[in-house]
């Protein structure tokens, strides 16, 4: 099951926000106080790999794929997760 995600610029850093598919990217961007969204799409676990893909039609922003997967993996700080090469 995939979830949606946004990568937002907060201060001088990019931070990921993961949320259920039932919540819209625009709605989540509003909740995040209109920070700059630099990437958006879907995220799923494929075995133990974090895979980012797709785009947000609502925000007209593409996923950055592998780069977003790395960022999410970093923030999850889980030794159980890895990213797809």
C-alpha positions as CSV (number, residue, x, y, z in Angstrom):
1,X,0.0,0.0,0.0
2,X,1.4,3.4,-1.0
3,X,1.2,6.6,0.9
4,X,1.5,10.1,-0.3
5,X,4.5,12.4,0.5
6,X,5.7,16.0,0.2
7,X,9.2,17.3,0.5
8,X,9.1,20.8,1.9
9,X,11.8,23.4,2.4
10,X,11.8,24.4,6.0
11,X,14.5,26.9,6.9
12,X,17.5,25.7,5.0
13,X,16.6,22.0,4.9
14,X,14.3,19.8,3.0
15,X,12.0,17.6,5.1
16,X,9.7,14.8,4.2
17,X,6.0,14.5,5.2
18,X,4.3,11.2,4.7
19,X,0.5,10.9,4.9
20,X,-2.4,8.6,3.8
21,X,-3.6,8.5,0.2
22,X,-7.0,9.8,1.4
23,X,-5.4,13.2,2.2
24,X,-4.7,15.5,-0.7
25,X,-1.2,17.0,-1.4
26,X,-2.8,20.5,-1.4
27,X,-4.5,19.9,2.0
28,X,-1.2,18.7,3.5
29,X,0.7,21.6,2.0
30,X,-1.8,24.0,3.8
31,X,-1.4,22.1,7.1
32,X,2.4,22.6,6.7
33,X,1.8,26.4,6.7
34,X,2.4,26.8,3.0
35,X,6.1,26.0,3.0
36,X,7.7,25.6,-0.4
37,X,7.0,22.1,-1.8
38,X,9.9,20.9,-3.9
39,X,8.7,17.4,-4.5
40,X,5.6,15.3,-4.1
41,X,4.3,11.9,-5.1
42,X,3.8,8.5,-3.6
43,X,6.0,6.3,-1.4
44,X,5.9,2.6,-0.7
45,X,7.9,-0.2,0.8
46,X,9.0,-2.8,-1.6
47,X,10.3,-5.5,0.7
48,X,12.7,-3.4,2.8
49,X,13.3,-0.7,0.2
50,X,11.7,2.7,0.2
51,X,10.5,3.7,-3.3
52,X,9.3,7.1,-4.3
53,X,7.4,7.6,-7.5
54,X,4.7,9.6,-9.4
55,X,3.7,13.2,-9.0
56,X,1.2,15.4,-7.4
57,X,-1.4,16.5,-10.0
58,X,-2.8,19.0,-7.5
59,X,0.5,20.8,-7.0
60,X,1.9,20.0,-10.4
61,X,5.1,18.7,-8.9
62,X,7.1,15.6,-9.8
63,X,8.6,13.0,-7.5
64,X,12.5,13.0,-7.5
65,X,12.5,9.3,-7.1
66,X,15.7,8.0,-5.7
67,X,16.7,11.4,-4.1
68,X,13.4,11.5,-2.2
69,X,13.8,7.9,-1.2
70,X,17.2,8.7,0.3
71,X,15.8,11.7,2.2
72,X,12.9,9.7,3.6
73,X,15.2,6.9,4.6
74,X,17.5,9.3,6.4
75,X,14.6,10.9,8.4
76,X,13.1,7.5,9.3
77,X,16.6,6.6,10.6
78,X,15.6,2.9,10.4
79,X,18.2,0.2,10.0
80,X,15.4,-1.9,8.7
81,X,14.9,0.3,5.6
82,X,17.0,0.9,2.6
83,X,16.6,2.6,-0.8
84,X,16.4,1.0,-4.2
85,X,19.5,1.6,-6.4
